[in-house]
Amino acid sequence: MAALLFSCVALFFIAAFGMQVLMRPAVEKSVGGPWSLTDTNGTLVTQSTFQGRYTLLYFGYTHCPDICPVTLGTVAAALDMAGSRGRLVQPIFISVDPQRDSLSVIKDYVERFSPRIIGLTGTPDQVASMESAFHVEVEVKPALSSDKAMYMVNHTSALFLMDGKNHLVRMFSTDASAKEIARELVQVLPAS
């Protein structure tokens, strides 16, 4: 009986390990690539702007009623909690709504959360190219009211921690708490 139980447990772990190996390529697909957007001062910004620096990227929009503001608040708190390692990270907000999110609107929005957050936008083609590079899905939902400008935007909601060579270090769910993100940052970033 004990041998049968041991065999079943061993088969379970082999199956679980095998399943994890099969799932790994999908999780590790290429993220990032060349991009070019404009910051809230009107300056052209590319991935090369952050060469040698860690970045924490979040795609969202300023009219977002819930997830975006909560996530940016969490990012600001996590970077503070991570102390000297948090100061190694440049937080970046990329608008997926270039129609409504002008540079001044984005600037006012990100400054509510932290003066450290850089807001970026661009032409619809530039934004779409960056969304593609990061596998961010975006879907505009028509307005429910007569005001057509009050549409919603469904979008992939994740945080991308990139190293100074434009490689993905870690992805964070927007469900993660500031404490969880800070703990991960302390573990993966070099001591300053």
N, C-alpha and C positions, 0 to 999 in steps of 0.2 A: 504494500500500500504506500509506504514512504517513497519507494523507488518510482511509483507511478506519479505521485504528487510532485516529486523532484523533476521528473520528465516533463510534466505539464507546465511547471513554472519555468523550466529552461526553455521550452518551446515558445512560451509567451514572450520571454525576454529576447529571444532570437527574432521572433516575428516583429516585435516592437522596434528592435534595433534596425532590422532590415527595412521596415516602413520608414523610419527616420532617415535612413540613407537615401531611399527613393525620393523622399520629399525635399531633401536638401538642395538639389539644383534649382527648384522653383523658388525657394527662399533666397538663394544667392544670385539671382539673375542680375545682370549688369544694371547699376543704378548710377545716374549722373552722366555727365558729358559736357561738351562745350555749350555755353549759353551766354546770352547778352541781354541785359535788361537795363532799366534806368532807375536810379535811386531818387528819393524825395527831394534832393537838391538839383535834380536834372542832369546828374553825372552818369555817363555810361559805365556800367559795372559788368564784369564778366567773371567767370570762375577763376581766372588768373588774378583778379583783384585780391583774392583771399589765399593766394599761394603761400604755403607755410603756416596757415592758420586754420584752426578747427572752426567749422560752421555748423549751426543747427538750423536747418531749413524747415519752414512750415508753409504750406500752400493753403490759402483761405481767402476770405473777402470781407470787406468792412461792414457790409449789411447783414452779415451772418448773425442770427439771433442768439446762438448758444455755444456751439462747439469752439468756434474761433476765439471769442473773447476768453473763454475758460482756458483754452490751451495756451494762449499768449500770457495769461496771468500765471499759469503753471510754469511756463518756461522761465519767466522772470524770477519767480520764487526759487525754482530749482537751481538756476545759475548762482543766485545769492547763497543758497544752502551749500553749494559745492565749493565755496570759498575760492582759494587761489586757482583751483582747477577750473572752476566756473568762469573765471576771468580769462581763461585761454580760449573760450568759445565765443564766436560772434553769432548772435541770434539774427535770423533773417526771415522776414515775412514776405511771401510772394503772392500778389493778388491774382486770383483766377478770374477776376471780374474787371477786365480793363475798360469796359464800357462805362461803368459807374465810378470806379476807383481811380480818381485823378491823383497826381502826386501830392497835392495839398490835402486831400481827403485821407490818403494813406499816412501821411506825416502826422496829422492830428490823431489818427487812430492808434498807431504804434506807440506814440509818446504817452498815451494813457497807461500803458503797461510798463514800459521801461525806456529811458532815453538811449539804452544800448541797442535796441532792436532797429535794424535797418529794414525799411520798407522798399520793395521793388515792384515795378510793373513794366509794361512795354506794349508794343503793338499786339493785336490778337495773335498774329503769326509767331512773334517772339515768345509770348506766354505759352502758346500751344506747343512750341518746340521744347520748352523747358518741362512742361507737363509730360510730354512724351519721354524725355530723357529720364525722368524720375518715376515713370509709370503711374502718373496721377490721372485718375479718371475724373472728368468734369461733365456735368449735365445741367443745363439751364432749365428750370421748371417755370412754366408760364405763371404770370401773376394771377392770384385768385380774385383780386379786386379789379375795378375799372382802371386803376393806375398801373399801366403797363410797366412802369419803371420799378415796381415793387416785386419783381420776380425773385425767386430763390435760386441758389446754385448748389446742387449736390456735388460733393467733391471727396476724393480720397482724403482721409484725415490721418496723417501720420507725421512724425518728426524724423528728419533725416540728419544724423550726425555724420558729417563728412570730415575727412582729414585734410591736411594742407596740400595734398596732391590730388584732390577731387575724387577720392575713393570713399565709398560708404564704410563707416566704422560700425554703426549700429542704427537700428530703427527703433523708435519708441511709439507705442500706441498712445493716442490722445486720452486713453483711460488711465494711463500711468499717473501716479501722484507726483508732486514736486519732490517729495522725499525719495521716491523710487528712482526718478530720473537723476537726482543729485547723487545718489549712491552709485548708480551705474557710471556716471561721469567720473567720479572719484576713482573707480576701479579701472576704467579704460584710458584715462588721460594721464600724461606724464606729470610728475610733481614739478611745480614751477620753482 
